[in-house]
């Protein structure tokens, strides 16, 4: 399944980097949002499809929400889903602001 196919769908996210956690390799990166993956999927990089969970301001272990966008990294084959509580809307600017802590190091587009 292409990452774009998840837009508008409900997904389950398992957090491997909850809000406030430190990146396992780049210890200067602290997660300002919950970040995880969609179990039993495969992304272009061969790993499970990653997801940012926005709109929830507490560390989570799991989350079920709506995929409202995809951050497509143009120089890599590693898309990131943007997942929010069902029915919540978010602007591209809010996505950029909330994911900047990590996405600032990559060229990307936001797909809707």
PDB file as gemmi writes it, atoms N, CA and C in Angstrom:
CRYST1    1.000    1.000    1.000  90.00  90.00  90.00 P 1                      
ATOM      1  N   UNK A   1       0.852  -1.191   0.000  1.00  0.00           N  
ATOM      2  CA  UNK A   1       0.000   0.000   0.000  1.00  0.00           C  
ATOM      3  C   UNK A   1       0.890   1.244   0.000  1.00  0.00           C  
ATOM      4  N   UNK A   2       0.596   2.177  -0.856  1.00  0.00           N  
ATOM      5  CA  UNK A   2       1.307   3.441  -0.941  1.00  0.00           C  
ATOM      6  C   UNK A   2       0.922   4.316   0.257  1.00  0.00           C  
ATOM      7  N   UNK A   3       1.862   5.109   0.773  1.00  0.00           N  
ATOM      8  CA  UNK A   3       1.574   5.974   1.933  1.00  0.00           C  
ATOM      9  C   UNK A   3       0.374   6.878   1.667  1.00  0.00           C  
ATOM     10  N   UNK A   4       0.247   7.347   0.447  1.00  0.00           N  
ATOM     11  CA  UNK A   4      -0.870   8.241   0.106  1.00  0.00           C  
ATOM     12  C   UNK A   4      -2.234   7.568   0.278  1.00  0.00           C  
ATOM     13  N   UNK A   5      -2.252   6.232   0.149  1.00  0.00           N  
ATOM     14  CA  UNK A   5      -3.501   5.482   0.277  1.00  0.00           C  
ATOM     15  C   UNK A   5      -4.067   5.526   1.700  1.00  0.00           C  
ATOM     16  N   UNK A   6      -3.249   5.904   2.673  1.00  0.00           N  
ATOM     17  CA  UNK A   6      -3.711   5.970   4.066  1.00  0.00           C  
ATOM     18  C   UNK A   6      -4.469   7.263   4.383  1.00  0.00           C  
ATOM     19  N   UNK A   7      -4.341   8.279   3.539  1.00  0.00           N  
ATOM     20  CA  UNK A   7      -5.002   9.561   3.803  1.00  0.00           C  
ATOM     21  C   UNK A   7      -6.517   9.354   3.882  1.00  0.00           C  
ATOM     22  N   UNK A   8      -7.089   9.849   4.984  1.00  0.00           N  
ATOM     23  CA  UNK A   8      -8.518   9.711   5.212  1.00  0.00           C  
ATOM     24  C   UNK A   8      -8.911   8.433   5.935  1.00  0.00           C  
ATOM     25  N   UNK A   9      -7.951   7.576   6.209  1.00  0.00           N  
ATOM     26  CA  UNK A   9      -8.245   6.305   6.869  1.00  0.00           C  
ATOM     27  C   UNK A   9      -7.844   6.350   8.349  1.00  0.00           C  
ATOM     28  N   UNK A  10      -8.522   5.518   9.143  1.00  0.00           N  
ATOM     29  CA  UNK A  10      -8.157   5.336  10.547  1.00  0.00           C  
ATOM     30  C   UNK A  10      -6.993   4.344  10.611  1.00  0.00           C  
ATOM     31  N   UNK A  11      -5.999   4.661  11.434  1.00  0.00           N  
ATOM     32  CA  UNK A  11      -4.826   3.801  11.579  1.00  0.00           C  
ATOM     33  C   UNK A  11      -4.480   3.638  13.060  1.00  0.00           C  
ATOM     34  N   UNK A  12      -3.834   2.528  13.364  1.00  0.00           N  
ATOM     35  CA  UNK A  12      -3.308   2.287  14.706  1.00  0.00           C  
ATOM     36  C   UNK A  12      -1.809   2.537  14.677  1.00  0.00           C  
ATOM     37  N   UNK A  13      -1.344   3.373  15.605  1.00  0.00           N  
ATOM     38  CA  UNK A  13       0.075   3.724  15.684  1.00  0.00           C  
ATOM     39  C   UNK A  13       0.644   3.170  16.983  1.00  0.00           C  
ATOM     40  N   UNK A  14       1.776   2.489  16.878  1.00  0.00           N  
ATOM     41  CA  UNK A  14       2.521   2.053  18.059  1.00  0.00           C  
ATOM     42  C   UNK A  14       3.708   2.998  18.208  1.00  0.00           C  
ATOM     43  N   UNK A  15       3.831   3.619  19.391  1.00  0.00           N  
ATOM     44  CA  UNK A  15       4.880   4.597  19.611  1.00  0.00           C  
ATOM     45  C   UNK A  15       6.188   3.917  19.992  1.00  0.00           C  
ATOM     46  N   UNK A  16       7.246   4.226  19.245  1.00  0.00           N  
ATOM     47  CA  UNK A  16       8.576   3.817  19.677  1.00  0.00           C  
ATOM     48  C   UNK A  16       9.365   5.030  20.155  1.00  0.00           C  
ATOM     49  N   UNK A  17       8.821   6.221  19.902  1.00  0.00           N  
ATOM     50  CA  UNK A  17       9.425   7.460  20.395  1.00  0.00           C  
ATOM     51  C   UNK A  17       8.309   8.378  20.884  1.00  0.00           C  
ATOM     52  N   UNK A  18       7.855   8.176  22.102  1.00  0.00           N  
ATOM     53  CA  UNK A  18       6.767   9.013  22.632  1.00  0.00           C  
ATOM     54  C   UNK A  18       7.224  10.451  22.889  1.00  0.00           C  
ATOM     55  N   UNK A  19       6.265  11.324  23.011  1.00  0.00           N  
ATOM     56  CA  UNK A  19       6.503  12.727  23.317  1.00  0.00           C  
ATOM     57  C   UNK A  19       7.520  12.850  24.442  1.00  0.00           C  
ATOM     58  N   UNK A  20       8.567  13.671  24.217  1.00  0.00           N  
ATOM     59  CA  UNK A  20       9.590  13.912  25.232  1.00  0.00           C  
ATOM     60  C   UNK A  20      10.769  12.967  25.186  1.00  0.00           C  
ATOM     61  N   UNK A  21      10.705  11.918  24.347  1.00  0.00           N  
ATOM     62  CA  UNK A  21      11.816  10.969  24.276  1.00  0.00           C  
ATOM     63  C   UNK A  21      12.952  11.526  23.423  1.00  0.00           C  
ATOM     64  N   UNK A  22      14.117  10.904  23.555  1.00  0.00           N  
ATOM     65  CA  UNK A  22      15.324  11.325  22.841  1.00  0.00           C  
ATOM     66  C   UNK A  22      15.577  10.355  21.688  1.00  0.00           C  
ATOM     67  N   UNK A  23      15.970  10.900  20.535  1.00  0.00           N  
ATOM     68  CA  UNK A  23      16.283  10.069  19.368  1.00  0.00           C  
ATOM     69  C   UNK A  23      17.386   9.076  19.750  1.00  0.00           C  
ATOM     70  N   UNK A  24      17.250   7.807  19.344  1.00  0.00           N  
ATOM     71  CA  UNK A  24      18.233   6.796  19.754  1.00  0.00           C  
ATOM     72  C   UNK A  24      19.646   7.010  19.200  1.00  0.00           C  
ATOM     73  N   UNK A  25      19.784   7.659  18.048  1.00  0.00           N  
ATOM     74  CA  UNK A  25      21.109   7.880  17.455  1.00  0.00           C  
ATOM     75  C   UNK A  25      21.558   9.335  17.549  1.00  0.00           C  
ATOM     76  N   UNK A  26      20.621  10.251  17.378  1.00  0.00           N  
ATOM     77  CA  UNK A  26      20.930  11.684  17.364  1.00  0.00           C  
ATOM     78  C   UNK A  26      20.375  12.292  18.644  1.00  0.00           C  
ATOM     79  N   UNK A  27      21.163  12.239  19.703  1.00  0.00           N  
ATOM     80  CA  UNK A  27      20.674  12.588  21.038  1.00  0.00           C  
ATOM     81  C   UNK A  27      20.336  14.063  21.218  1.00  0.00           C  
ATOM     82  N   UNK A  28      20.645  14.890  20.235  1.00  0.00           N  
ATOM     83  CA  UNK A  28      20.238  16.299  20.306  1.00  0.00           C  
ATOM     84  C   UNK A  28      18.781  16.490  19.867  1.00  0.00           C  
ATOM     85  N   UNK A  29      18.171  15.443  19.321  1.00  0.00           N  
ATOM     86  CA  UNK A  29      16.775  15.528  18.878  1.00  0.00           C  
ATOM     87  C   UNK A  29      15.869  14.986  19.983  1.00  0.00           C  
ATOM     88  N   UNK A  30      15.003  15.852  20.497  1.00  0.00           N  
ATOM     89  CA  UNK A  30      14.007  15.461  21.485  1.00  0.00           C  
ATOM     90  C   UNK A  30      12.640  15.550  20.820  1.00  0.00           C  
ATOM     91  N   UNK A  31      11.856  14.505  20.944  1.00  0.00           N  
ATOM     92  CA  UNK A  31      10.569  14.429  20.258  1.00  0.00           C  
ATOM     93  C   UNK A  31       9.532  15.338  20.922  1.00  0.00           C  
ATOM     94  N   UNK A  32       9.089  16.332  20.163  1.00  0.00           N  
ATOM     95  CA  UNK A  32       8.075  17.265  20.623  1.00  0.00           C  
ATOM     96  C   UNK A  32       6.666  16.772  20.376  1.00  0.00           C  
ATOM     97  N   UNK A  33       6.556  15.622  19.729  1.00  0.00           N  
ATOM     98  CA  UNK A  33       5.266  14.966  19.465  1.00  0.00           C  
ATOM     99  C   UNK A  33       5.480  13.465  19.596  1.00  0.00           C  
ATOM    100  N   UNK A  34       4.402  12.721  19.652  1.00  0.00           N  
ATOM    101  CA  UNK A  34       4.490  11.264  19.640  1.00  0.00           C  
ATOM    102  C   UNK A  34       4.835  10.800  18.232  1.00  0.00           C  
ATOM    103  N   UNK A  35       5.722   9.806  18.138  1.00  0.00           N  
ATOM    104  CA  UNK A  35       6.197   9.315  16.858  1.00  0.00           C  
ATOM    105  C   UNK A  35       6.262   7.798  16.932  1.00  0.00           C  
ATOM    106  N   UNK A  36       5.726   7.152  15.938  1.00  0.00           N  
ATOM    107  CA  UNK A  36       5.728   5.697  15.958  1.00  0.00           C  
ATOM    108  C   UNK A  36       5.599   5.118  14.568  1.00  0.00           C  
ATOM    109  N   UNK A  37       4.970   3.957  14.508  1.00  0.00           N  
ATOM    110  CA  UNK A  37       4.868   3.237  13.240  1.00  0.00           C  
ATOM    111  C   UNK A  37       3.534   2.507  13.160  1.00  0.00           C  
ATOM    112  N   UNK A  38       3.179   2.147  11.938  1.00  0.00           N  
ATOM    113  CA  UNK A  38       1.964   1.386  11.675  1.00  0.00           C  
ATOM    114  C   UNK A  38       2.379  -0.092  11.593  1.00  0.00           C  
ATOM    115  N   UNK A  39       1.955  -0.910  12.558  1.00  0.00           N  
ATOM    116  CA  UNK A  39       2.367  -2.318  12.551  1.00  0.00           C  
ATOM    117  C   UNK A  39       1.963  -3.038  11.259  1.00  0.00           C  
ATOM    118  N   UNK A  40       2.784  -3.988  10.874  1.00  0.00           N  
ATOM    119  CA  UNK A  40       2.521  -4.864   9.717  1.00  0.00           C  
ATOM    120  C   UNK A  40       2.425  -4.118   8.400  1.00  0.00           C  
ATOM    121  N   UNK A  41       3.227  -3.053   8.266  1.00  0.00           N  
ATOM    122  CA  UNK A  41       3.325  -2.323   7.003  1.00  0.00           C  
ATOM    123  C   UNK A  41       4.787  -2.312   6.579  1.00  0.00           C  
ATOM    124  N   UNK A  42       5.035  -1.923   5.355  1.00  0.00           N  
ATOM    125  CA  UNK A  42       6.409  -1.756   4.887  1.00  0.00           C  
ATOM    126  C   UNK A  42       6.491  -0.447   4.117  1.00  0.00           C  
ATOM    127  N   UNK A  43       7.426   0.387   4.530  1.00  0.00           N  
ATOM    128  CA  UNK A  43       7.663   1.671   3.876  1.00  0.00           C  
ATOM    129  C   UNK A  43       8.713   1.475   2.788  1.00  0.00           C  
ATOM    130  N   UNK A  44       8.968   2.528   2.046  1.00  0.00           N  
ATOM    131  CA  UNK A  44       9.956   2.480   0.972  1.00  0.00           C  
ATOM    132  C   UNK A  44      11.358   2.172   1.450  1.00  0.00           C  
ATOM    133  N   UNK A  45      11.640   2.444   2.737  1.00  0.00           N  
ATOM    134  CA  UNK A  45      12.979   2.170   3.271  1.00  0.00           C  
ATOM    135  C   UNK A  45      13.103   0.741   3.824  1.00  0.00           C  
ATOM    136  N   UNK A  46      12.038  -0.062   3.662  1.00  0.00           N  
ATOM    137  CA  UNK A  46      12.063  -1.434   4.130  1.00  0.00           C  
ATOM    138  C   UNK A  46      11.617  -1.615   5.573  1.00  0.00           C  
ATOM    139  N   UNK A  47      11.451  -0.525   6.288  1.00  0.00           N  
ATOM    140  CA  UNK A  47      10.983  -0.555   7.673  1.00  0.00           C  
ATOM    141  C   UNK A  47       9.465  -0.356   7.688  1.00  0.00           C  
ATOM    142  N   UNK A  48       8.869  -0.465   8.882  1.00  0.00           N  
ATOM    143  CA  UNK A  48       7.433  -0.200   8.976  1.00  0.00           C  
ATOM    144  C   UNK A  48       7.174   1.292   8.739  1.00  0.00           C  
ATOM    145  N   UNK A  49       6.005   1.613   8.227  1.00  0.00           N  
ATOM    146  CA  UNK A  49       5.632   2.981   7.884  1.00  0.00           C  
ATOM    147  C   UNK A  49       5.546   3.827   9.152  1.00  0.00           C  
ATOM    148  N   UNK A  50       6.279   4.940   9.178  1.00  0.00           N  
ATOM    149  CA  UNK A  50       6.332   5.828  10.344  1.00  0.00           C  
ATOM    150  C   UNK A  50       5.176   6.805  10.364  1.00  0.00           C  
ATOM    151  N   UNK A  51       4.871   7.307  11.567  1.00  0.00           N  
ATOM    152  CA  UNK A  51       3.771   8.256  11.710  1.00  0.00           C  
ATOM    153  C   UNK A  51       4.049   9.241  12.838  1.00  0.00           C  
ATOM    154  N   UNK A  52       3.736  10.496  12.568  1.00  0.00           N  
ATOM    155  CA  UNK A  52       3.683  11.527  13.605  1.00  0.00           C  
ATOM    156  C   UNK A  52       2.252  11.575  14.116  1.00  0.00           C  
ATOM    157  N   UNK A  53       2.070  11.582  15.438  1.00  0.00           N  
ATOM    158  CA  UNK A  53       0.747  11.759  16.030  1.00  0.00           C  
ATOM    159  C   UNK A  53       0.698  13.188  16.551  1.00  0.00           C  
ATOM    160  N   UNK A  54      -0.144  14.013  15.939  1.00  0.00           N  
ATOM    161  CA  UNK A  54      -0.267  15.419  16.313  1.00  0.00           C  
ATOM    162  C   UNK A  54      -1.619  15.645  16.974  1.00  0.00           C  
ATOM    163  N   UNK A  55      -1.688  16.675  17.809  1.00  0.00           N  
ATOM    164  CA  UNK A  55      -2.956  17.001  18.457  1.00  0.00           C  
ATOM    165  C   UNK A  55      -3.175  16.296  19.785  1.00  0.00           C  
ATOM    166  N   UNK A  56      -2.155  15.584  20.274  1.00  0.00           N  
ATOM    167  CA  UNK A  56      -2.225  14.932  21.584  1.00  0.00           C  
ATOM    168  C   UNK A  56      -0.971  15.362  22.350  1.00  0.00           C  
ATOM    169  N   UNK A  57      -1.154  15.972  23.512  1.00  0.00           N  
ATOM    170  CA  UNK A  57      -0.025  16.562  24.219  1.00  0.00           C  
ATOM    171  C   UNK A  57       0.410  15.785  25.450  1.00  0.00           C  
ATOM    172  N   UNK A  58       0.364  14.462  25.367  1.00  0.00           N  
ATOM    173  CA  UNK A  58       0.866  13.610  26.437  1.00  0.00           C  
ATOM    174  C   UNK A  58       1.528  12.397  25.789  1.00  0.00           C  
ATOM    175  N   UNK A  59       2.542  11.824  26.430  1.00  0.00           N  
ATOM    176  CA  UNK A  59       3.197  10.644  25.861  1.00  0.00           C  
ATOM    177  C   UNK A  59       2.211   9.484  25.741  1.00  0.00           C  
ATOM    178  N   UNK A  60       2.281   8.787  24.623  1.00  0.00           N  
ATOM    179  CA  UNK A  60       1.379   7.669  24.349  1.00  0.00           C  
ATOM    180  C   UNK A  60       2.168   6.401  24.071  1.00  0.00           C  
ATOM    181  N   UNK A  61       1.524   5.257  24.286  1.00  0.00           N  
ATOM    182  CA  UNK A  61       2.094   3.975  23.863  1.00  0.00           C  
ATOM    183  C   UNK A  61       1.480   3.538  22.543  1.00  0.00           C  
ATOM    184  N   UNK A  62       0.175   3.751  22.409  1.00  0.00           N  
ATOM    185  CA  UNK A  62      -0.541   3.438  21.173  1.00  0.00           C  
ATOM    186  C   UNK A  62      -1.562   4.538  20.926  1.00  0.00           C  
ATOM    187  N   UNK A  63      -2.020   4.624  19.693  1.00  0.00           N  
ATOM    188  CA  UNK A  63      -3.005   5.650  19.355  1.00  0.00           C  
ATOM    189  C   UNK A  63      -3.754   5.210  18.107  1.00  0.00           C  
ATOM    190  N   UNK A  64      -5.063   5.392  18.122  1.00  0.00           N  
ATOM    191  CA  UNK A  64      -5.875   5.170  16.924  1.00  0.00           C  
ATOM    192  C   UNK A  64      -6.388   6.530  16.481  1.00  0.00           C  
ATOM    193  N   UNK A  65      -6.058   6.907  15.254  1.00  0.00           N  
ATOM    194  CA  UNK A  65      -6.475   8.201  14.746  1.00  0.00           C  
ATOM    195  C   UNK A  65      -6.581   8.203  13.241  1.00  0.00           C  
ATOM    196  N   UNK A  66      -6.851   9.379  12.714  1.00  0.00           N  
ATOM    197  CA  UNK A  66      -7.069   9.548  11.275  1.00  0.00           C  
ATOM    198  C   UNK A  66      -5.818  10.099  10.601  1.00  0.00           C  
ATOM    199  N   UNK A  67      -5.408   9.457   9.532  1.00  0.00           N  
ATOM    200  CA  UNK A  67      -4.295   9.964   8.726  1.00  0.00           C  
ATOM    201  C   UNK A  67      -4.826  11.106   7.861  1.00  0.00           C  
ATOM    202  N   UNK A  68      -4.315  12.318   8.081  1.00  0.00           N  
ATOM    203  CA  UNK A  68      -4.811  13.479   7.343  1.00  0.00           C  
ATOM    204  C   UNK A  68      -3.819  13.987   6.300  1.00  0.00           C  
ATOM    205  N   UNK A  69      -2.577  13.489   6.343  1.00  0.00           N  
ATOM    206  CA  UNK A  69      -1.564  13.950   5.398  1.00  0.00           C  
ATOM    207  C   UNK A  69      -0.385  12.985   5.419  1.00  0.00           C  
ATOM    208  N   UNK A  70       0.506  13.175   4.446  1.00  0.00           N  
ATOM    209  CA  UNK A  70       1.768  12.432   4.383  1.00  0.00           C  
ATOM    210  C   UNK A  70       2.879  13.450   4.187  1.00  0.00           C  
ATOM    211  N   UNK A  71       3.933  13.316   4.970  1.00  0.00           N  
ATOM    212  CA  UNK A  71       5.148  14.093   4.719  1.00  0.00           C  
ATOM    213  C   UNK A  71       6.016  13.227   3.817  1.00  0.00           C  
ATOM    214  N   UNK A  72       6.182  13.670   2.587  1.00  0.00           N  
ATOM    215  CA  UNK A  72       6.954  12.931   1.591  1.00  0.00           C  
ATOM    216  C   UNK A  72       8.350  13.538   1.515  1.00  0.00           C  
ATOM    217  N   UNK A  73       9.330  12.794   1.969  1.00  0.00           N  
ATOM    218  CA  UNK A  73      10.725  13.244   1.889  1.00  0.00           C  
ATOM    219  C   UNK A  73      11.210  13.033   0.459  1.00  0.00           C  
ATOM    220  N   UNK A  74      11.503  14.132  -0.219  1.00  0.00           N  
ATOM    221  CA  UNK A  74      11.765  14.079  -1.658  1.00  0.00           C  
ATOM    222  C   UNK A  74      13.087  13.418  -2.024  1.00  0.00           C  
ATOM    223  N   UNK A  75      14.078  13.425  -1.144  1.00  0.00           N  
ATOM    224  CA  UNK A  75      15.375  12.837  -1.467  1.00  0.00           C  
ATOM    225  C   UNK A  75      15.529  11.424  -0.898  1.00  0.00           C  
ATOM    226  N   UNK A  76      14.495  10.926  -0.217  1.00  0.00           N  
ATOM    227  CA  UNK A  76      14.542   9.595   0.386  1.00  0.00           C  
ATOM    228  C   UNK A  76      13.244   8.873   0.074  1.00  0.00           C  
ATOM    229  N   UNK A  77      13.267   7.578   0.211  1.00  0.00           N  
ATOM    230  CA  UNK A  77      12.053   6.796   0.022  1.00  0.00           C  
ATOM    231  C   UNK A  77      11.513   6.452   1.406  1.00  0.00           C  
ATOM    232  N   UNK A  78      11.105   7.486   2.152  1.00  0.00           N  
ATOM    233  CA  UNK A  78      10.736   7.306   3.553  1.00  0.00           C  
ATOM    234  C   UNK A  78       9.641   8.296   3.936  1.00  0.00           C  
ATOM    235  N   UNK A  79       8.401   7.976   3.569  1.00  0.00           N  
ATOM    236  CA  UNK A  79       7.276   8.855   3.869  1.00  0.00           C  
ATOM    237  C   UNK A  79       6.847   8.708   5.329  1.00  0.00           C  
ATOM    238  N   UNK A  80       6.255   9.771   5.877  1.00  0.00           N  
ATOM    239  CA  UNK A  80       5.759   9.796   7.253  1.00  0.00           C  
ATOM    240  C   UNK A  80       4.280  10.160   7.234  1.00  0.00           C  
ATOM    241  N   UNK A  81       3.440   9.340   7.865  1.00  0.00           N  
ATOM    242  CA  UNK A  81       2.027   9.682   7.980  1.00  0.00           C  
ATOM    243  C   UNK A  81       1.850  10.759   9.043  1.00  0.00           C  
ATOM    244  N   UNK A  82       0.837  11.588   8.880  1.00  0.00           N  
ATOM    245  CA  UNK A  82       0.434  12.567   9.891  1.00  0.00           C  
ATOM    246  C   UNK A  82      -0.931  12.118  10.392  1.00  0.00           C  
ATOM    247  N   UNK A  83      -0.991  11.762  11.681  1.00  0.00           N  
ATOM    248  CA  UNK A  83      -2.186  11.183  12.278  1.00  0.00           C  
ATOM    249  C   UNK A  83      -2.678  12.093  13.390  1.00  0.00           C  
ATOM    250  N   UNK A  84      -3.986  12.352  13.410  1.00  0.00           N  
ATOM    251  CA  UNK A  84      -4.599  13.223  14.425  1.00  0.00           C  
ATOM    252  C   UNK A  84      -5.844  12.534  14.984  1.00  0.00           C  
ATOM    253  N   UNK A  85      -6.355  13.027  16.127  1.00  0.00           N  
ATOM    254  CA  UNK A  85      -7.628  12.489  16.611  1.00  0.00           C  
ATOM    255  C   UNK A  85      -8.705  12.637  15.537  1.00  0.00           C  
ATOM    256  N   UNK A  86      -9.571  11.640  15.422  1.00  0.00           N  
ATOM    257  CA  UNK A  86     -10.602  11.640  14.385  1.00  0.00           C  
ATOM    258  C   UNK A  86     -11.412  12.927  14.441  1.00  0.00           C  
ATOM    259  N   UNK A  87     -11.604  13.530  13.266  1.00  0.00           N  
ATOM    260  CA  UNK A  87     -12.400  14.747  13.150  1.00  0.00           C  
ATOM    261  C   UNK A  87     -11.620  16.034  13.378  1.00  0.00           C  
ATOM    262  N   UNK A  88     -10.382  15.928  13.811  1.00  0.00           N  
ATOM    263  CA  UNK A  88      -9.570  17.134  14.048  1.00  0.00           C  
ATOM    264  C   UNK A  88      -8.904  17.556  12.739  1.00  0.00           C  
ATOM    265  N   UNK A  89      -8.854  18.857  12.507  1.00  0.00           N  
ATOM    266  CA  UNK A  89      -8.175  19.345  11.304  1.00  0.00           C  
ATOM    267  C   UNK A  89      -6.862  20.005  11.700  1.00  0.00           C  
ATOM    268  N   UNK A  90      -5.946  20.065  10.747  1.00  0.00           N  
ATOM    269  CA  UNK A  90      -4.638  20.658  10.980  1.00  0.00           C  
ATOM    270  C   UNK A  90      -4.146  21.246   9.671  1.00  0.00           C  
ATOM    271  N   UNK A  91      -3.505  22.394   9.732  1.00  0.00           N  
ATOM    272  CA  UNK A  91      -3.007  23.052   8.523  1.00  0.00           C  
ATOM    273  C   UNK A  91      -1.613  22.534   8.181  1.00  0.00           C  
ATOM    274  N   UNK A  92      -1.202  22.764   6.937  1.00  0.00           N  
ATOM    275  CA  UNK A  92       0.157  22.403   6.540  1.00  0.00           C  
ATOM    276  C   UNK A  92       1.170  23.149   7.413  1.00  0.00           C  
ATOM    277  N   UNK A  93       0.904  24.409   7.730  1.00  0.00           N  
ATOM    278  CA  UNK A  93       1.814  25.197   8.559  1.00  0.00           C  
ATOM    279  C   UNK A  93       1.944  24.573   9.962  1.00  0.00           C  
ATOM    280  N   UNK A  94       0.835  24.115  10.530  1.00  0.00           N  
ATOM    281  CA  UNK A  94       0.890  23.464  11.843  1.00  0.00           C  
ATOM    282  C   UNK A  94       1.683  22.158  11.772  1.00  0.00           C  
ATOM    283  N   UNK A  95       1.517  21.414  10.690  1.00  0.00           N  
ATOM    284  CA  UNK A  95       2.295  20.179  10.508  1.00  0.00           C  
ATOM    285  C   UNK A  95       3.776  20.519  10.453  1.00  0.00           C  
ATOM    286  N   UNK A  96       4.139  21.502   9.646  1.00  0.00           N  
ATOM    287  CA  UNK A  96       5.551  21.906   9.509  1.00  0.00           C  
ATOM    288  C   UNK A  96       6.129  22.349  10.861  1.00  0.00           C  
ATOM    289  N   UNK A  97       5.373  23.158  11.602  1.00  0.00           N  
ATOM    290  CA  UNK A  97       5.845  23.669  12.890  1.00  0.00           C  
ATOM    291  C   UNK A  97       6.062  22.530  13.882  1.00  0.00           C  
ATOM    292  N   UNK A  98       5.100  21.624  13.976  1.00  0.00           N  
ATOM    293  CA  UNK A  98       5.168  20.564  14.983  1.00  0.00           C  
ATOM    294  C   UNK A  98       6.175  19.462  14.660  1.00  0.00           C  
ATOM    295  N   UNK A  99       6.521  19.297  13.387  1.00  0.00           N  
ATOM    296  CA  UNK A  99       7.480  18.255  13.007  1.00  0.00           C  
ATOM    297  C   UNK A  99       8.864  18.825  12.675  1.00  0.00           C  
ATOM    298  N   UNK A 100       9.032  20.121  12.822  1.00  0.00           N  
ATOM    299  CA  UNK A 100      10.286  20.798  12.462  1.00  0.00           C  
ATOM    300  C   UNK A 100      11.496  20.225  13.204  1.00  0.00           C  
ATOM    301  N   UNK A 101      11.316  19.815  14.455  1.00  0.00           N  
ATOM    302  CA  UNK A 101      12.429  19.301  15.258  1.00  0.00           C  
ATOM    303  C   UNK A 101      13.183  18.184  14.535  1.00  0.00           C  
ATOM    304  N   UNK A 102      12.490  17.432  13.701  1.00  0.00           N  
ATOM    305  CA  UNK A 102      13.132  16.354  12.947  1.00  0.00           C  
ATOM    306  C   UNK A 102      13.141  16.616  11.446  1.00  0.00           C  
ATOM    307  N   UNK A 103      12.065  17.159  10.903  1.00  0.00           N  
ATOM    308  CA  UNK A 103      11.954  17.329   9.448  1.00  0.00           C  
ATOM    309  C   UNK A 103      12.832  18.461   8.906  1.00  0.00           C  
ATOM    310  N   UNK A 104      13.367  19.305   9.796  1.00  0.00           N  
ATOM    311  CA  UNK A 104      14.245  20.385   9.333  1.00  0.00           C  
ATOM    312  C   UNK A 104      15.482  19.853   8.608  1.00  0.00           C  
ATOM    313  N   UNK A 105      15.823  18.604   8.813  1.00  0.00           N  
ATOM    314  CA  UNK A 105      17.009  18.013   8.209  1.00  0.00           C  
ATOM    315  C   UNK A 105      16.737  17.377   6.849  1.00  0.00           C  
ATOM    316  N   UNK A 106      15.485  17.460   6.375  1.00  0.00           N  
ATOM    317  CA  UNK A 106      15.086  16.799   5.133  1.00  0.00           C  
ATOM    318  C   UNK A 106      14.286  17.749   4.255  1.00  0.00           C  
ATOM    319  N   UNK A 107      14.407  17.571   2.933  1.00  0.00           N  
ATOM    320  CA  UNK A 107      13.545  18.253   1.979  1.00  0.00           C  
ATOM    321  C   UNK A 107      12.262  17.427   1.887  1.00  0.00           C  
ATOM    322  N   UNK A 108      11.113  18.099   1.954  1.00  0.00           N  
ATOM    323  CA  UNK A 108       9.868  17.330   1.914  1.00  0.00           C  
ATOM    324  C   UNK A 108       8.712  18.142   1.337  1.00  0.00           C  
ATOM    325  N   UNK A 109       7.658  17.404   1.009  1.00  0.00           N  
ATOM    326  CA  UNK A 109       6.380  17.982   0.577  1.00  0.00           C  
ATOM    327  C   UNK A 109       5.295  17.398   1.469  1.00  0.00           C  
ATOM    328  N   UNK A 110       4.219  18.130   1.629  1.00  0.00           N  
ATOM    329  CA  UNK A 110       3.078  17.589   2.358  1.00  0.00           C  
ATOM    330  C   UNK A 110       2.013  17.209   1.342  1.00  0.00           C  
ATOM    331  N   UNK A 111       1.640  15.944   1.381  1.00  0.00           N  
ATOM    332  CA  UNK A 111       0.586  15.435   0.500  1.00  0.00           C  
ATOM    333  C   UNK A 111      -0.709  15.367   1.277  1.00  0.00           C  
ATOM    334  N   UNK A 112      -1.805  15.761   0.611  1.00  0.00           N  
ATOM    335  CA  UNK A 112      -3.143  15.674   1.203  1.00  0.00           C  
ATOM    336  C   UNK A 112      -4.022  14.776   0.366  1.00  0.00           C  
TER     337      UNK A 112                                                      
END                                                                             
